[in-house]
Amino acid sequence: MKIIKYMPITKSAKKALRQNKSRRARNLKQSRLFKDEIKALKKLIAAKDKKSAVEILPKVYKTVDKAVKTNILNKNTAARLKSRLTKAVNKL
């Protein structure tokens, strides 16, 4: 099945498309940053490197909180994630 993408015709639709592209790029960048930070922390936890994990934990908190602020994550999901990561770091 072929997907047909329509190009905007009106001036307002063209502007909306430009806005959508820039917002999508910003959201993807924010989402990727958030996921990469968590992966880095999980890698340190798996390697049992407590010192480095404790150092990177506030950075992870910051990116998770920014993800909540920009509606990439739900606040309860973020709280659960932060709690689980902190428990894992403290367990080392």
C-alpha positions as CSV (number, residue, x, y, z in Angstrom):
1,M,0.0,0.0,0.0
2,K,1.4,3.3,-1.1
3,I,1.3,6.2,1.4
4,I,0.6,9.5,-0.2
5,K,2.1,12.6,1.5
6,Y,0.2,15.8,0.7
7,M,2.1,19.0,0.5
8,P,0.5,22.0,2.2
9,I,-1.2,24.5,0.0
10,T,-2.2,27.4,2.2
11,K,0.3,29.8,3.8
12,S,-0.7,28.8,7.3
13,A,-0.4,25.1,6.5
14,K,3.1,25.7,5.1
15,K,4.1,27.4,8.4
16,A,2.5,24.6,10.4
17,L,4.7,22.1,8.6
18,R,7.8,24.1,9.2
19,Q,6.9,24.4,12.9
20,N,6.2,20.6,13.1
21,K,9.6,19.8,11.6
22,S,11.6,21.9,14.0
23,R,9.6,20.7,17.0
24,R,10.0,17.1,16.0
25,A,13.8,17.6,15.7
26,R,13.9,19.2,19.2
27,N,11.7,16.4,20.7
28,L,13.8,13.7,19.1
29,K,17.0,15.3,20.4
30,Q,15.6,15.6,23.9
31,S,14.3,12.0,23.8
32,R,17.6,10.6,22.5
33,L,19.6,12.5,25.2
34,F,17.4,11.1,27.9
35,K,17.6,7.5,26.7
36,D,21.4,7.8,26.3
37,E,21.9,9.0,29.8
38,I,19.9,6.1,31.2
39,K,21.8,3.6,29.1
40,A,25.1,5.0,30.3
41,L,24.0,4.7,34.0
42,K,22.7,1.2,33.5
43,K,26.0,0.2,31.9
44,L,27.9,1.5,34.9
45,I,25.5,-0.4,37.2
46,A,26.1,-3.6,35.3
47,A,29.8,-3.0,35.5
48,K,29.4,-2.5,39.3
49,D,31.2,0.9,39.1
50,K,29.6,2.7,42.1
51,K,31.8,5.8,42.1
52,S,31.1,6.7,38.4
53,A,27.4,5.7,38.8
54,V,27.0,8.1,41.8
55,E,28.7,10.9,39.8
56,I,26.4,10.4,36.8
57,L,23.1,10.0,38.8
58,P,22.4,13.8,39.2
59,K,22.9,14.2,35.4
60,V,20.3,11.5,34.8
61,Y,17.9,13.1,37.3
62,K,18.3,16.4,35.4
63,T,17.6,14.9,32.0
64,V,14.6,12.9,33.3
65,D,13.1,16.0,34.9
66,K,13.6,17.9,31.6
67,A,11.8,15.1,29.8
68,V,8.9,15.5,32.1
69,K,8.9,19.2,31.7
70,T,8.7,18.9,27.9
71,N,6.0,16.1,28.1
72,I,8.3,13.4,26.8
73,L,7.7,11.4,30.0
74,N,4.8,11.2,32.5
75,K,5.8,12.5,35.9
76,N,4.9,9.2,37.7
77,T,7.0,7.2,35.1
78,A,9.9,9.6,35.8
79,A,9.5,9.2,39.6
80,R,9.4,5.4,39.3
81,L,12.5,5.4,37.0
82,K,14.5,7.7,39.3
83,S,13.6,5.5,42.2
84,R,14.6,2.3,40.6
85,L,17.9,3.7,39.3
86,T,18.7,5.1,42.7
87,K,18.0,1.8,44.4
88,A,20.2,0.0,41.9
89,V,23.1,2.4,42.5
90,N,22.7,2.2,46.3
91,K,22.7,-1.6,46.0
92,L,26.2,-1.6,44.5
